[in-house]
Amino acid sequence: MSGEVDKVEAFKKANGTWGLLTLWWGGGAHPSLRRQGEASVEGVLNQLVLEHLQLAPLQWDVAVSGKPCDCDVVAQCRVGEAVELEVRLTNRSQGPVGPFALTAIPCQDYQNGVLNHELQHAVTFIGSNTFHIDAVKPQEKAVCAGALLFLCTGDFYLNIRFQDDSSSSGGRELPLSWFCLPSVHIKALDAPPEAGA
């Protein structure tokens, strides 16, 4: 616990602005609805909060058919054509990480809170849907690649889940915030009509 308190104190000293926060809120023109106040963050900053405030030292990049994916990008492909999936990891931490197993799980989102994972007749992987990344040293990169095939049109998502396969990490459990992989949204379109058909 002492080490955690020391880290919090060092963080507060380094940033200098974590003592008090001034809050303003208002409800329009009526003076009684305008308020302000101060809130202390003492006791709120602990190691877990600090890990979420700091940038994760593991940088994950996902590409579909060579194009980077991000939460606001929809990748497009044709039904019946192989789609390359690539996951890149850059280790910006101070120590080695891994090995990891990543599993890509396709689903359809019906935009009503229901996710359909029963897609064996709509999506298939060419090979395995699980990818392995060996241990990655600090400042090094690792890439794993695979391919999938869409058998019908539609909007699909890939949830990429990870499993820490390291038995040699010395009991060190990495924070979940280090494993925020980008969302992958793929729209499978009709194949173009064949010439002369």
Buried (B, 14 or more C-beta within 10 A) or exposed (E): EEEEEEBBEEBBEEEEEBEEEEEEEEEEEEEEEEEEEEEEBEEEBEBEEBBEEEEBBBBBBBBBBEEEBEEEEEBEBBBEEEBBBBBBBBBEBEEBBBBBBBBBBBBBEEEEEEEEEEBEEBBBBEEEBBBBBEBBEEEEEBEBEBBBBBBEBBEBBBBBEBEBBBEEBEEEEBBEBBBEBBBBBBEBEEEEEEEEE
